[in-house]
Structures are given as C-alpha cells and as structure tokens.
Amino acid sequence: MRTIKIITAIFTVFFMTACGDDFLDLTPPDGIADTEAFETLDDFYTGLNGIYSAIRGGGSYWGKNMMMNFAVSTNDFYAVQGFTNQWGTQYAWSIQAGTGEGANLWLAGYQTITRASNLISSWDNLEEGTQAERNQILGEAKLARAFAHFDLVRVFARPYRLANPATDLGVPIVTVENLEEKPRNTIGEVYTFIINEATEALNLMTQNRERFYMGVNAGNAFLARVYHEMGDWGNAITYATNVINAVDLSTGEEYINIWRNDGSAADEVIFLVGVHQTEFANSLNLGGNFVGPNPPAGGNWRIDYIPALELIDMYDKDNDVRYGAFFQEDVNVPAIPPVTAFIKYPPDNPLFSNRGMNQMKVFRASEAYLIRAEAYAQTGETGLANADLEALRAARISGYSHTDLSGDALLQAIYDERRKEMVAESSRWFDLRRRGQGFQRTPQPGTGPDNDLGIEATNYRWIWAIPQGEMDANSLMIQNPGYVAD
C-alpha cells in the first residue's frame, strides 16, 4: 500500500472541532504524524478530529464524492444540454483505472483508515480522562475504520450478495500504517473485520455526541446498513430496531428543515459530515451541480443535472412533503425550456454564505425503517414490513392511508420508497448492484449526451477499477476484471 502511505503523509487537511451543534471550527493542520504524538487527552481528541476530517476528505470522500459519484451514475438524473461535464465520466460509465474518480475515493478512504489506525495503536498511551471517555474515543476510531473499509469494499469489489465471499477479492485490510505492500483480502475477510470492528465500537461507546461525531446511534445505523448490504436480514432487523427505538422520524417542517437549513439536533439526522458556514469549494458544494454554484445569470440557473421525469412522477405532488423539499418547478436554464430542478441541497441554505453549500447527511432514521421493512418482507413478516412502510409514508405524505401489500408488490413498494426517500444520498447505485439490476435512461427534453444509455446488471463497471497508481505501486495488487492498464 505504498501509494496510500505516501499520499497520506503529504495530504493537506483541516482538523475539525465542534462548535455547538450548528457549525464546525476549522483549524490549520496539526503536526501529529506518528503514534508518539498521541499522549494527552487533547492529543486524542485532535486525532479524532483528524479522522473526521479525513472522512470529509476535502470533498474526495463523504465531503461530496460519495454522494455525487453515484447519484449521477443511474437513471435518477440527466445531464442538461451544454452541461459542464462535471461528473461526466461517471455519468457516461467510462471510468477506467487511470481516471481520477476512483483514485480520489481510494486514497481518501485509506487516509481515514490510516488515521484511525494510528490513534487505535496509541490508545494504551492514554491515561487521562475517565474510562468511559477513553472508551468513547477508541470506539469512535474503530467505527470510523470499519466505515471506511465498508465503503471501499462496496465500491471496489463485487456485491456481497452476488459474490463468493470466501474467494472473491475485496480490498486490503489495513490496521497499521507502514510501507508494506498488501494484497487484497477476500470479501468475506473484509466484512468479518468490518463487523468485528463496529461491534467492538458499540461495546465501547456510551455517548451520542453532536451529530458531527459517530456515537451509539451511528454505530447501530452503520451495522444495519452493513447487514442490509449482506442480506443478513436477522441482524439488519436487530440494528435497525435499535435506531428506530432511539431516533424519531421527522415530519412536516422539521423534515423540510433538514434540507433547507441542515436541521437541528432534534431531527432524524444521526451523523453528518460538517462544512463550515463560510467555506466554499466546488469539491464540497453538494448542491452546485443541481442548483448551480453561482447566482442565476439573466434569470437562468446554471445547472448540470436535472431529475428524471420518471423519478418526479413517483411522488404525490400535492401531499408528499418531499416533493416540495426536493423539487422546484419551472426553473429557467439556458437554451432549453424551463425544467424541474432538484433542490434537496438548496441554493439558499441560510447557514452558508455561498450558494449550494450544505452539510452531507450520512445516516438518518428513515433508512432504518426502510432496511427493517425490507428485512421483514424478505423473511415473511409481511405485517411488520407493512407497518414500517406505513410509518415512513405517513411521516412524509399528508393524509396517507395504507393498503397492505405482499410478495413482490411489497418488496417493490419498499424499493420505490427507498428510491424516493434517499435520492441523491448515494444509495440507488448500491441498491441496483446488490439486487443484480441494471437501468435504462430514456431521452427526455433538454437533456444532453449519454441520455440514452442502458446499463445491464452484468456490466463490469458496477465494480470500480483499482486505481492505476495503486496497481503501479503495489506488486501484490490484482485488478478487477474488465479493466486494462492505461
């Protein structure tokens, strides 16, 4: 993993410390570079902040890339005529080993892992604070390390449900920062590591700190997501239930405010990646490609991607709170008729001084309802699955009246609700690949290149290429099928 070590050593980042529940203070890079630097309680908190900064990754990880890379890679969004080609490689399904998208995510993921590993390796040095406080620090670091391994294995390896986990290659498990070349572990080994790490983290942690930090609720939400990815329905139910019992669904204005002004500690958001109120960077501007990073010129929004008509038509436009929260009709854009714009990440979040800037919501309670509903449906608990589906819909749709479903119709309703609820939160690409489904883009007015694209479930690019830099630096690395050296 030499390339990971080298890039980690020179990567310029900002450490984050919480300032209330609203914003993050950003301070210059701290000099912590090795395990000997972790001694005092303050050192360890600074180290934790460095881990969360790596999760943000300057935009390369959950700062924006995990959202946008996969949001534009299905048929939920279409590039408008004359778009800037931002995310164009992903949109056109032309990623290769030498393109930067995979390299950025790979490096940011392993930077998170390396920072977490350095802190974990030094934990025995920590003598200050209470045992509960020390355990919380260790638990958060372990959860972050599991989190990054999970994102890497579900992007750069076959989906667990469709793989032979005992033999198919995953990603290297890294627990110590060094220059040693490392081979790819099997998918099964990686998932076993992830589950063990996250379970240990839950046994250590006792707190839910502010939403910029992972705590008990985030640990349960994460494990529910992992077991859902695996198709381990019993454990998915267990951990989703832990979330549901702890965090209420938001409704009405509270739900709208999650997106309009990043909400509050009382809403259903469990963990978000923080962006400072005065920051502006294209790599962090989650709304920029949907609402335009600059104010309208001549009344025209300068946007790259618009929602698919198929997606828009799935909502109850009159009664579903999500429709008004996610879409704005009759928006003027250059050279094409007015469009419906996607404003889930709005242009005018009052907490930010720059257009399109928003916090990235990683875990929310609604995902737990969707995971548990699917798990119940898959295990024949039809009544319980309907109850969870009804609960979520009733929280979103005014005057909702539920009709019980069963069999394939019930599963499809849950899949559809997941698509509507979690649109542009990176989930649909992963949903399609783990279910072994492709998609078709059908041309619609005002859209530009690659708007007529069919991707079958067997397309090799559902598994991203191991970055060429890693292939060149690590003689033990094996490339995924279908990719050739650039």
C-alpha positions as CSV (number, residue, x, y, z in Angstrom):
1,M,0.0,0.0,0.0
2,R,2.9,2.4,-0.6
3,T,0.9,4.9,-2.6
4,I,-1.6,5.1,0.4
5,K,1.3,5.8,2.8
6,I,2.9,8.4,0.6
7,I,-0.3,10.3,-0.2
8,T,-1.4,10.2,3.5
9,A,1.9,11.7,4.5
10,I,1.6,14.7,2.2
11,F,-2.2,15.2,2.1
12,T,-3.2,18.7,3.3
13,V,-6.3,18.6,5.5
14,F,-8.1,20.5,8.2
15,F,-8.8,19.1,11.6
16,M,-12.3,19.7,12.9
17,T,-13.6,20.6,16.4
18,A,-17.2,21.0,17.2
19,C,-18.6,24.5,18.0
20,G,-22.1,23.9,19.2
21,D,-24.3,21.7,17.1
22,D,-24.5,24.1,14.2
23,F,-21.1,24.6,12.7
24,L,-17.5,23.4,12.8
25,D,-14.5,25.5,13.5
26,L,-11.6,24.6,11.2
27,T,-8.1,25.0,12.4
28,P,-4.8,24.6,10.5
29,P,-3.2,21.1,10.1
30,D,-1.8,19.8,13.4
31,G,1.6,18.3,13.3
32,I,0.6,14.8,14.6
33,A,2.3,12.4,12.2
34,D,3.1,9.3,14.3
35,T,1.9,7.3,17.3
36,E,4.3,9.0,19.7
37,A,2.4,12.3,19.3
38,F,-0.8,10.8,21.0
39,E,-0.3,11.1,24.7
40,T,-2.7,13.6,26.3
41,L,-6.5,13.7,26.1
42,D,-6.3,16.7,23.9
43,D,-4.0,14.9,21.5
44,F,-6.5,12.1,21.2
45,Y,-9.4,14.5,20.6
46,T,-7.3,16.3,18.0
47,G,-6.6,12.9,16.4
48,L,-10.3,12.0,16.3
49,N,-11.0,15.3,14.6
50,G,-8.4,14.4,12.0
51,I,-10.2,11.2,11.4
52,Y,-13.5,13.1,10.8
53,S,-11.6,15.5,8.6
54,A,-10.4,12.5,6.5
55,I,-14.0,11.2,6.2
56,R,-14.8,14.5,4.7
57,G,-11.7,14.2,2.6
58,G,-11.7,17.7,1.3
59,G,-14.6,16.6,-0.8
60,S,-12.9,13.4,-2.0
61,Y,-14.8,11.1,0.3
62,W,-18.1,12.0,2.1
63,G,-17.4,15.7,1.5
64,K,-19.2,15.3,-1.8
65,N,-17.9,12.4,-3.8
66,M,-19.8,9.6,-2.2
67,M,-23.0,11.5,-3.0
68,M,-22.3,12.7,-6.5
69,N,-20.2,9.8,-7.9
70,F,-23.2,7.5,-7.6
71,A,-26.1,9.9,-7.8
72,V,-25.3,10.6,-11.4
73,S,-24.5,7.0,-12.3
74,T,-28.0,5.7,-12.6
75,N,-31.2,6.9,-14.2
76,D,-32.3,9.3,-11.4
77,F,-30.6,12.3,-13.1
78,Y,-29.9,13.5,-16.6
79,A,-27.2,15.9,-17.8
80,V,-28.7,19.0,-19.4
81,Q,-27.7,20.2,-22.9
82,G,-24.4,22.1,-22.6
83,F,-23.5,20.8,-19.1
84,T,-20.0,21.4,-17.9
85,N,-19.1,17.7,-17.9
86,Q,-18.6,17.7,-14.2
87,W,-19.0,14.0,-13.1
88,G,-19.2,13.3,-16.8
89,T,-17.0,10.2,-16.6
90,Q,-19.3,8.6,-14.0
91,Y,-22.4,9.7,-15.9
92,A,-21.2,8.1,-19.1
93,W,-19.9,5.0,-17.4
94,S,-16.5,5.4,-18.8
95,I,-14.4,5.1,-15.7
96,Q,-11.0,3.4,-16.1
97,A,-8.2,2.5,-13.8
98,G,-6.3,5.7,-14.7
99,T,-9.2,8.2,-14.1
100,G,-9.2,10.3,-11.0
101,E,-12.6,9.4,-9.5
102,G,-11.5,6.0,-8.2
103,A,-8.1,7.2,-7.1
104,N,-9.6,10.1,-5.0
105,L,-12.0,7.8,-3.2
106,W,-9.4,5.1,-2.7
107,L,-6.9,7.4,-1.2
108,A,-9.4,9.3,1.0
109,G,-10.8,6.0,2.3
110,Y,-7.4,4.7,3.2
111,Q,-6.4,8.1,4.7
112,T,-9.3,7.7,7.1
113,I,-8.2,4.1,7.9
114,T,-4.6,5.2,8.5
115,R,-5.5,8.0,10.8
116,A,-7.9,5.8,12.8
117,S,-5.3,3.0,13.0
118,N,-2.6,5.4,14.3
119,L,-5.0,6.5,17.1
120,I,-6.1,3.0,17.9
121,S,-2.4,1.8,18.1
122,S,-1.7,4.6,20.6
123,W,-4.7,4.2,22.8
124,D,-2.8,2.4,25.5
125,N,-0.8,5.6,26.0
126,L,-3.9,7.5,27.1
127,E,-4.1,7.8,30.9
128,E,-6.2,11.0,31.3
129,G,-10.0,11.1,31.4
130,T,-12.5,8.6,32.7
131,Q,-12.6,5.0,31.4
132,A,-15.9,5.9,29.6
133,E,-14.3,8.8,27.9
134,R,-11.3,6.8,26.8
135,N,-13.5,4.0,25.6
136,Q,-15.6,6.5,23.6
137,I,-12.5,7.8,21.8
138,L,-11.4,4.2,20.9
139,G,-14.9,3.3,19.8
140,E,-15.3,6.2,17.5
141,A,-11.9,5.5,15.9
142,K,-12.8,1.8,15.4
143,L,-16.2,2.7,13.9
144,A,-14.6,5.1,11.5
145,R,-12.1,2.5,10.4
146,A,-14.9,0.0,9.8
147,F,-16.9,2.7,8.0
148,A,-14.1,3.4,5.5
149,H,-13.4,-0.3,4.9
150,F,-17.1,-0.8,4.1
151,D,-17.3,2.0,1.6
152,L,-14.1,0.8,-0.2
153,V,-15.2,-2.9,-0.4
154,R,-18.7,-2.0,-1.7
155,V,-17.2,0.2,-4.5
156,F,-14.1,-1.8,-5.5
157,A,-15.4,-5.4,-5.0
158,R,-18.3,-7.5,-6.0
159,P,-21.6,-7.0,-4.1
160,Y,-21.6,-9.4,-1.1
161,R,-24.9,-11.0,-2.0
162,L,-23.8,-11.8,-5.5
163,A,-20.2,-12.8,-4.7
164,N,-18.5,-15.8,-3.3
165,P,-17.2,-14.0,-0.2
166,A,-14.8,-16.8,0.7
167,T,-12.8,-16.5,-2.5
168,D,-13.7,-13.3,-4.4
169,L,-11.3,-10.4,-3.8
170,G,-12.3,-7.4,-1.6
171,V,-9.8,-4.7,-0.6
172,P,-6.7,-4.8,1.7
173,I,-7.5,-4.7,5.4
174,V,-5.2,-2.1,6.9
175,T,-4.7,-1.7,10.6
176,V,-1.1,-0.4,10.8
177,E,0.4,2.5,8.8
178,N,3.6,1.2,7.0
179,L,5.2,0.9,3.6
180,E,4.5,-2.8,3.2
181,E,2.7,-3.9,0.1
182,K,-0.5,-5.6,0.9
183,P,-2.7,-8.0,-1.2
184,R,-6.5,-7.8,-1.4
185,N,-8.3,-9.7,1.3
186,T,-11.3,-11.7,0.4
187,I,-14.7,-10.1,0.6
188,G,-15.6,-12.4,3.5
189,E,-12.5,-11.4,5.4
190,V,-13.2,-7.7,4.9
191,Y,-16.8,-8.0,6.1
192,T,-15.8,-10.0,9.1
193,F,-13.3,-7.3,10.0
194,I,-15.9,-4.6,9.5
195,I,-18.5,-6.3,11.7
196,N,-16.0,-7.1,14.4
197,E,-14.7,-3.5,14.5
198,A,-18.1,-2.0,14.5
199,T,-19.4,-4.4,17.2
200,E,-16.3,-3.6,19.4
201,A,-17.0,0.1,18.8
202,L,-20.6,-0.3,20.1
203,N,-19.4,-2.2,23.1
204,L,-17.0,0.7,23.9
205,M,-19.2,3.7,23.2
206,T,-21.8,5.1,25.6
207,Q,-22.5,8.5,24.1
208,N,-24.1,10.2,21.1
209,R,-22.1,13.3,20.9
210,E,-23.0,16.1,18.5
211,R,-24.1,15.0,15.0
212,F,-20.6,15.7,13.6
213,Y,-19.3,12.7,15.5
214,M,-20.2,9.0,15.4
215,G,-21.8,7.6,18.5
216,V,-24.0,4.7,19.6
217,N,-26.8,5.6,17.2
218,A,-24.4,5.9,14.3
219,G,-22.9,2.5,15.2
220,N,-26.3,0.9,15.1
221,A,-27.2,2.7,11.8
222,F,-23.9,1.6,10.3
223,L,-24.3,-2.1,11.2
224,A,-27.9,-2.0,9.9
225,R,-26.5,-0.8,6.6
226,V,-23.8,-3.4,6.6
227,Y,-26.1,-6.3,7.3
228,H,-28.6,-5.0,4.8
229,E,-25.8,-5.0,2.1
230,M,-25.0,-8.6,3.1
231,G,-28.6,-9.7,3.1
232,D,-28.3,-10.8,6.7
233,W,-31.9,-10.0,7.5
234,G,-32.0,-11.0,11.2
235,N,-29.1,-8.8,12.1
236,A,-30.4,-6.0,9.9
237,I,-33.6,-6.1,11.8
238,T,-31.8,-6.0,15.2
239,Y,-29.7,-3.0,14.4
240,A,-32.3,-1.1,12.5
241,T,-34.6,-1.6,15.5
242,N,-32.0,-0.1,17.8
243,V,-32.0,3.0,15.6
244,I,-35.8,3.2,15.4
245,N,-36.2,2.9,19.2
246,A,-33.7,5.7,19.7
247,V,-34.4,8.2,16.9
248,D,-37.8,9.5,15.9
249,L,-38.8,10.2,12.2
250,S,-39.0,13.8,11.4
251,T,-42.3,15.1,9.9
252,G,-43.6,18.3,8.3
253,E,-41.5,21.4,8.7
254,E,-38.9,19.6,10.8
255,Y,-38.2,17.3,7.8
256,I,-38.1,20.2,5.4
257,N,-35.6,22.0,7.6
258,I,-33.2,19.0,7.4
259,W,-32.6,20.1,3.8
260,R,-33.4,23.8,3.9
261,N,-31.1,24.8,6.7
262,D,-29.4,21.5,7.8
263,G,-32.0,20.9,10.6
264,S,-31.3,20.6,14.3
265,A,-30.2,18.2,17.0
266,A,-33.9,17.2,17.4
267,D,-34.4,15.8,13.9
268,E,-33.8,12.4,12.5
269,V,-30.2,13.0,11.2
270,I,-27.8,10.8,13.1
271,F,-24.4,11.6,11.6
272,L,-23.5,14.3,9.1
273,V,-20.2,15.5,7.6
274,G,-19.6,19.1,8.6
275,V,-18.8,22.0,6.4
276,H,-18.0,25.4,7.9
277,Q,-20.5,28.2,7.2
278,T,-18.0,30.4,5.4
279,E,-16.4,27.7,3.3
280,F,-16.7,27.4,-0.4
281,A,-15.1,24.8,-2.6
282,N,-16.5,23.0,-5.6
283,S,-15.5,19.7,-4.1
284,L,-17.7,20.5,-1.1
285,N,-20.6,22.2,-2.9
286,L,-23.1,19.3,-2.9
287,G,-25.9,21.4,-4.4
288,G,-23.8,23.1,-7.1
289,N,-24.4,20.6,-9.9
290,F,-28.2,20.6,-9.2
291,V,-28.8,24.3,-8.5
292,G,-25.7,26.0,-10.0
293,P,-22.7,27.2,-7.9
294,N,-23.3,30.8,-8.9
295,P,-26.4,33.0,-8.8
296,P,-28.6,32.9,-11.9
297,A,-27.4,35.0,-14.8
298,G,-30.2,36.7,-16.7
299,G,-32.7,34.7,-14.7
300,N,-31.1,31.4,-15.8
301,W,-29.9,28.8,-13.3
302,R,-26.5,27.3,-14.5
303,I,-27.1,23.7,-13.5
304,D,-25.7,20.4,-14.8
305,Y,-28.2,17.8,-13.8
306,I,-32.0,17.6,-13.6
307,P,-34.1,14.9,-12.1
308,A,-35.6,12.2,-14.3
309,L,-39.2,12.6,-15.2
310,E,-39.7,9.0,-14.1
311,L,-38.4,9.9,-10.7
312,I,-40.5,13.1,-10.4
313,D,-43.7,11.2,-11.3
314,M,-43.2,8.7,-8.4
315,Y,-44.1,11.4,-5.8
316,D,-47.6,12.5,-4.7
317,K,-47.0,16.1,-5.8
318,D,-49.9,17.5,-3.7
319,N,-49.4,15.7,-0.4
320,D,-45.8,14.4,-0.2
321,V,-43.6,16.8,1.8
322,R,-40.6,15.5,-0.1
323,Y,-41.9,16.9,-3.4
324,G,-41.7,20.5,-2.3
325,A,-38.5,19.8,-0.4
326,F,-36.7,18.2,-3.3
327,F,-38.0,19.8,-6.4
328,Q,-38.7,23.3,-7.8
329,E,-40.8,23.5,-11.0
330,D,-40.4,25.9,-13.9
331,V,-36.7,26.9,-13.4
332,N,-35.1,28.7,-16.3
333,V,-31.9,27.3,-17.7
334,P,-30.0,28.4,-20.9
335,A,-31.1,27.2,-24.3
336,I,-33.8,24.8,-23.2
337,P,-37.4,25.0,-22.0
338,P,-37.9,25.5,-18.2
339,V,-37.2,22.4,-16.1
340,T,-37.9,21.0,-12.7
341,A,-34.8,21.5,-10.7
342,F,-33.5,19.3,-7.8
343,I,-33.3,21.4,-4.7
344,K,-32.8,18.8,-1.9
345,Y,-29.4,20.5,-1.5
346,P,-30.8,24.0,-1.9
347,P,-29.2,27.1,-3.4
348,D,-30.0,29.3,-0.4
349,N,-29.3,27.4,2.8
350,P,-29.2,30.3,5.3
351,L,-26.4,28.8,7.3
352,F,-23.9,29.3,4.4
353,S,-22.7,32.4,2.7
354,N,-22.2,30.5,-0.6
355,R,-24.8,29.1,-3.0
356,G,-25.3,25.4,-3.0
357,M,-23.3,24.6,0.2
358,N,-24.9,22.1,2.6
359,Q,-23.9,19.5,5.2
360,M,-23.7,15.9,4.0
361,K,-26.2,13.7,5.8
362,V,-24.7,10.2,6.2
363,F,-27.1,8.4,8.5
364,R,-30.8,9.2,9.1
365,A,-33.6,7.3,10.9
366,S,-35.7,6.8,7.8
367,E,-33.0,4.5,6.3
368,A,-33.5,2.2,9.4
369,Y,-37.2,2.0,8.6
370,L,-36.5,1.1,5.0
371,I,-33.9,-1.5,6.0
372,R,-36.2,-3.1,8.5
373,A,-39.2,-3.1,6.2
374,E,-37.2,-4.9,3.5
375,A,-35.7,-7.4,6.0
376,Y,-39.2,-8.2,7.4
377,A,-40.5,-8.6,3.8
378,Q,-37.6,-10.9,2.9
379,T,-38.2,-13.1,6.0
380,G,-42.0,-13.4,5.5
381,E,-43.0,-10.9,8.3
382,T,-45.4,-9.2,5.9
383,G,-47.4,-7.4,8.6
384,L,-44.4,-5.9,10.2
385,A,-43.0,-4.9,6.8
386,N,-46.2,-3.1,6.0
387,A,-46.2,-1.4,9.4
388,D,-42.7,0.1,8.8
389,L,-43.6,1.1,5.2
390,E,-46.8,2.8,6.5
391,A,-44.9,4.6,9.3
392,L,-42.5,6.1,6.9
393,R,-45.1,7.1,4.3
394,A,-47.4,8.6,7.0
395,A,-44.4,10.8,8.1
396,R,-44.0,12.0,4.6
397,I,-47.4,12.1,2.9
398,S,-50.3,14.2,4.4
399,G,-53.5,12.2,4.9
400,Y,-51.8,8.9,3.9
401,S,-53.9,5.8,4.0
402,H,-52.1,2.5,3.8
403,T,-53.2,-0.6,1.9
404,D,-51.3,-3.8,2.9
405,L,-49.2,-5.4,0.2
406,S,-47.5,-8.8,0.0
407,G,-44.9,-10.7,-2.0
408,D,-43.1,-8.9,-4.9
409,A,-45.5,-6.0,-4.8
410,L,-44.5,-5.3,-1.2
411,L,-40.8,-5.5,-1.9
412,Q,-41.1,-3.3,-5.0
413,A,-43.0,-0.7,-2.9
414,I,-40.2,-0.7,-0.4
415,Y,-37.6,-0.3,-3.1
416,D,-39.6,2.6,-4.6
417,E,-39.9,4.3,-1.3
418,R,-36.2,3.9,-0.7
419,R,-35.5,5.5,-4.1
420,K,-37.8,8.4,-3.3
421,E,-36.6,9.0,0.3
422,M,-32.8,8.6,-0.3
423,V,-32.5,10.2,-3.7
424,A,-29.0,11.7,-4.3
425,E,-27.7,10.2,-1.0
426,S,-25.6,7.6,-2.9
427,S,-27.9,4.7,-2.2
428,R,-29.6,3.9,-5.6
429,W,-26.4,2.8,-7.4
430,F,-25.6,0.4,-4.5
431,D,-29.3,-0.8,-4.4
432,L,-29.3,-1.7,-8.0
433,R,-25.9,-3.5,-8.0
434,R,-26.6,-5.6,-4.9
435,R,-30.0,-6.6,-6.3
436,G,-28.4,-7.5,-9.6
437,Q,-30.4,-5.0,-11.6
438,G,-29.4,-2.6,-14.5
439,F,-31.2,0.5,-15.6
440,Q,-32.1,2.4,-18.8
441,R,-32.0,6.1,-19.4
442,T,-34.7,7.2,-21.7
443,P,-34.2,10.6,-23.5
444,Q,-36.2,13.5,-22.1
445,P,-36.5,17.1,-23.2
446,G,-33.5,19.4,-22.5
447,T,-31.0,16.6,-21.8
448,G,-27.6,16.2,-23.5
449,P,-25.0,13.5,-24.1
450,D,-25.5,9.9,-22.8
451,N,-29.2,10.5,-22.1
452,D,-30.0,7.3,-23.9
453,L,-27.9,4.8,-22.0
454,G,-28.7,1.2,-21.0
455,I,-26.5,-0.5,-18.4
456,E,-27.1,-4.2,-17.7
457,A,-26.5,-5.8,-14.4
458,T,-23.6,-7.7,-15.9
459,N,-21.6,-4.6,-16.8
460,Y,-18.2,-4.9,-15.3
461,R,-18.1,-1.2,-14.3
462,W,-20.5,-1.9,-11.4
463,I,-17.2,-2.7,-9.7
464,W,-14.8,0.2,-10.0
465,A,-11.2,-0.3,-11.1
466,I,-8.4,-0.5,-8.6
467,P,-6.7,2.9,-9.2
468,Q,-3.7,2.7,-11.6
469,G,-1.5,4.4,-9.0
470,E,-2.1,1.6,-6.6
471,M,-1.5,-1.0,-9.3
472,D,1.8,0.6,-10.2
473,A,3.0,0.9,-6.6
474,N,1.8,-2.4,-5.2
475,S,3.1,-5.6,-6.9
476,L,0.6,-7.7,-4.9
477,M,-2.4,-5.9,-6.1
478,I,-4.8,-7.6,-8.6
479,Q,-7.0,-5.5,-10.9
480,N,-10.7,-6.1,-11.2
481,P,-12.0,-7.9,-14.4
482,G,-12.6,-5.8,-17.5
483,Y,-10.1,-3.1,-16.9
484,V,-6.9,-2.7,-18.8
485,A,-3.8,-0.6,-17.9
486,D,-4.0,2.9,-19.2
